[in-house]
Amino acid sequence: MSARAILAAALLALGAAAAADKPRVAIIIDDLGYHHANGKRAIGLPGPVSLSFLPGAPRARSLAEQAHALGRDVLLHLPLQAATGQGSREPSEIHLDMSRERLAQVLGQALDSVPHVVGINSHRGSLLTRHPGHMQWLMEEISSYNSLFFVDSFTHHDSVALQVAEETGIPAMRRDVFLDPDPSPETIAREFERMKRLARQRGQVVAIGHPYPATLDLLERELPRLAEEGIELVPISDLLSLPEAGSERVEPVMHSAF
């Protein structure tokens, strides 16, 4: 091999190593399916932002179809019982007084309501995610679909969701940053900077945001700059080791709403 060929190979290897070492960020936008305009803005964000749709929401199906057509990861934003606010259960909510059979039925209906789902992340759940028995039921039902992953939105520090998912053999991760624990531009900008800082420290980060106008404003402006700062935006599925599809069955934020 010539000296020039050896140098080219070495430079190629260095480039690959640098790419592998680049911090990676996955951003999930939750609570989609009710508001058409904000849903369209979320789907149109620059880069492979992942999108999570509430089951039973009137525009979830059409928006999920559009997201899938653009190559976005589509998630089911599955409602789980929160510690408070039990007078206002959401469609397809999983709660503690359900039987195993009813839980399976509700999960199946939720998945049927959102097309092209590749994974599930929790909506609320500050009560249910602390109960190993019901989380075991839920994860076993999720695993029966064979090709789904789970992201714990981590709304309570005692959540066992990630542990139970991993014990059940489901590819799983936990949210690291909420971009908008309140929807003020100052908070969103601060948390976006924290997301980048954590990505550089840890190598990869999962951030969750919502289709608030201020959140979408910041992401539309800042996402194109991530590459310039040496950070790679990736779909959430890229951060997980996923099994091949083979079956047709196929820091906590404490808030009373969660």
C-alpha positions in Angstrom: 0.0 0.0 0.0 1.3 3.4 -0.9 2.1 6.1 1.6 -0.8 8.2 0.2 -3.2 5.3 0.6 -2.1 4.7 4.1 -2.6 8.3 5.0 -6.1 8.4 3.4 -7.0 5.2 5.4 -5.7 6.8 8.6 -7.7 10.0 8.0 -10.8 8.0 7.3 -10.4 6.1 10.5 -9.9 9.3 12.5 -13.0 10.8 10.9 -15.0 7.7 11.9 -13.7 7.8 15.4 -14.5 11.5 15.7 -18.1 10.8 14.5 -18.5 8.0 17.0 -17.4 10.3 19.8 -19.7 13.1 18.9 -22.3 13.7 21.6 -25.8 12.6 20.6 -29.2 14.1 21.6 -32.6 12.6 21.0 -35.6 15.0 21.4 -39.1 13.8 21.8 -42.1 16.1 21.4 -45.0 14.9 23.6 -48.7 15.5 23.8 -49.3 15.6 20.1 -52.7 14.8 18.4 -55.0 17.6 19.6 -53.8 20.8 18.1 -53.3 20.6 14.3 -51.2 23.8 13.9 -48.7 23.0 16.6 -48.6 19.4 15.6 -47.7 20.4 12.0 -44.9 22.7 13.4 -43.5 19.9 15.5 -43.5 17.5 12.5 -41.7 20.2 10.5 -38.9 20.8 13.0 -35.5 20.7 11.4 -33.8 17.3 11.9 -35.0 13.9 13.1 -37.0 15.0 16.1 -39.1 12.1 17.5 -42.9 12.6 18.0 -45.2 11.1 20.6 -49.0 11.0 20.1 -51.7 10.7 22.7 -54.1 7.8 22.0 -57.6 8.8 21.1 -56.6 12.4 20.2 -58.7 13.5 17.3 -55.7 14.4 15.0 -53.3 11.8 16.2 -53.8 9.4 13.3 -53.4 12.0 10.5 -50.4 13.7 12.1 -48.7 10.4 12.8 -49.1 9.5 9.2 -47.5 12.7 8.2 -44.6 12.2 10.7 -44.0 8.7 9.4 -44.0 9.9 5.8 -41.1 12.3 6.7 -39.2 9.5 8.4 -39.7 10.6 11.9 -39.9 8.1 14.8 -43.5 7.9 15.9 -44.2 7.0 19.6 -47.3 6.3 21.6 -47.6 8.7 24.5 -49.4 6.2 26.8 -51.3 7.8 29.7 -50.5 6.2 33.1 -52.2 7.0 36.4 -50.8 10.1 38.2 -50.7 10.6 41.9 -53.3 13.4 41.8 -56.1 14.5 39.5 -57.9 11.2 39.4 -61.2 12.8 38.6 -60.0 13.5 35.0 -58.8 10.2 33.5 -57.6 10.4 30.0 -58.5 8.1 27.1 -56.6 4.9 27.2 -55.2 5.6 30.7 -53.6 2.6 32.5 -54.6 2.7 36.2 -54.2 0.6 39.3 -57.7 -0.7 39.5 -57.4 -2.4 36.1 -57.2 -6.2 35.7 -54.4 -7.7 33.7 -56.9 -8.4 30.9 -58.3 -4.9 30.8 -54.8 -3.4 30.8 -53.9 -5.5 27.7 -57.1 -4.5 26.0 -56.5 -0.8 26.7 -52.9 -1.0 25.5 -54.0 -2.7 22.3 -56.6 -0.1 21.6 -54.1 2.7 22.2 -51.6 1.2 19.8 -54.4 0.7 17.2 -55.2 4.4 17.4 -51.8 5.7 16.4 -50.2 4.2 13.2 -46.5 3.5 12.7 -45.6 3.3 16.4 -42.0 2.2 17.0 -42.0 2.9 20.8 -43.9 4.0 23.8 -43.2 6.7 26.3 -45.2 7.4 29.5 -47.6 10.3 29.9 -48.0 11.3 33.6 -47.6 8.1 35.6 -46.2 9.4 38.9 -48.4 6.8 40.7 -48.4 3.8 38.4 -44.7 3.9 37.6 -44.0 3.3 41.3 -45.9 0.0 41.3 -43.8 -3.0 40.2 -46.8 -5.3 39.8 -48.7 -3.2 37.3 -45.5 -2.1 35.6 -44.6 -5.8 35.1 -48.0 -6.4 33.5 -47.5 -3.4 31.2 -44.0 -4.4 30.2 -44.9 -8.0 29.5 -47.8 -6.8 27.3 -45.4 -4.4 25.5 -42.9 -7.1 25.0 -45.5 -9.3 23.3 -45.5 -6.9 20.4 -41.8 -7.8 20.0 -40.4 -4.7 18.3 -41.4 -1.8 20.6 -39.1 0.1 22.9 -40.0 2.1 26.1 -38.9 5.5 27.3 -39.7 6.4 30.9 -40.6 10.1 31.0 -39.5 9.9 34.6 -42.1 12.0 36.4 -41.3 10.6 39.8 -37.9 9.7 41.4 -39.3 6.4 42.7 -40.2 5.2 39.2 -39.4 1.5 38.6 -40.4 1.7 34.9 -36.9 1.6 33.5 -35.8 -1.3 35.7 -38.9 -3.4 35.0 -38.6 -2.7 31.2 -34.9 -3.8 31.2 -35.7 -6.9 33.3 -38.5 -7.8 30.8 -36.0 -7.5 27.9 -37.5 -4.4 26.4 -35.0 -1.8 25.0 -35.5 1.1 27.3 -34.2 4.5 28.3 -35.1 7.3 30.7 -35.7 11.0 30.1 -32.7 13.2 31.2 -34.1 16.7 30.5 -37.5 18.3 30.3 -37.1 21.2 28.0 -40.1 23.1 29.2 -41.1 22.3 32.8 -42.7 25.7 32.5 -43.3 27.2 29.0 -41.4 30.5 29.6 -38.8 31.3 26.9 -36.2 31.7 29.7 -36.8 28.3 31.2 -36.7 26.6 27.8 -33.5 28.3 26.8 -31.9 27.3 30.1 -32.9 23.7 29.8 -31.8 23.5 26.2 -28.3 24.6 27.3 -28.4 22.1 30.1 -29.3 19.4 27.5 -26.2 20.3 25.5 -24.0 20.4 28.5 -25.2 16.9 29.7 -24.7 15.5 26.2 -21.1 16.6 26.2 -20.6 15.1 29.7 -22.4 11.8 29.1 -22.2 11.2 25.4 -25.9 11.0 24.8 -29.1 12.6 26.3 -32.8 12.1 26.0 -34.8 15.4 26.2 -38.6 15.8 26.1 -40.5 18.9 25.2 -44.1 19.8 24.4 -45.7 21.7 21.4 -45.8 25.0 23.2 -45.2 28.0 20.9 -42.1 29.0 22.9 -40.6 25.5 22.7 -41.2 25.3 19.0 -39.8 28.8 18.5 -36.5 27.8 20.2 -36.2 24.5 18.5 -36.8 26.0 15.0 -34.0 28.5 15.7 -31.5 26.3 17.6 -31.7 22.8 16.1 -29.8 23.7 12.9 -27.0 25.0 15.1 -26.4 21.7 17.0 -24.1 20.3 14.3 -22.0 23.4 14.3 -21.5 22.9 18.0 -20.4 19.3 17.5 -23.7 17.7 18.7 -25.6 15.2 16.6 -29.5 15.2 16.8 -30.7 11.6 16.3 -34.0 9.7 16.4 -34.7 8.2 19.8 -34.5 4.7 18.2 -30.8 5.4 17.4 -30.0 5.4 21.1 -31.5 2.0 21.7 -30.4 -1.5 20.8 -33.5 -2.7 19.1 -34.5 -6.3 18.1 -35.5 -7.1 14.6 -39.3 -6.8 14.0 -40.6 -10.4 13.8 -44.2 -10.3 15.0 -47.3 -8.9 13.7 -48.4 -8.3 17.3 -46.4 -6.1 16.8 -33.6 14.2 37.4 -37.3 14.0 38.1 -39.8 16.8 37.6 -42.3 16.7 40.4 -45.7 18.1 39.3 -49.2 17.2 40.3 -50.2 16.9 36.6 -47.8 14.0 36.1 
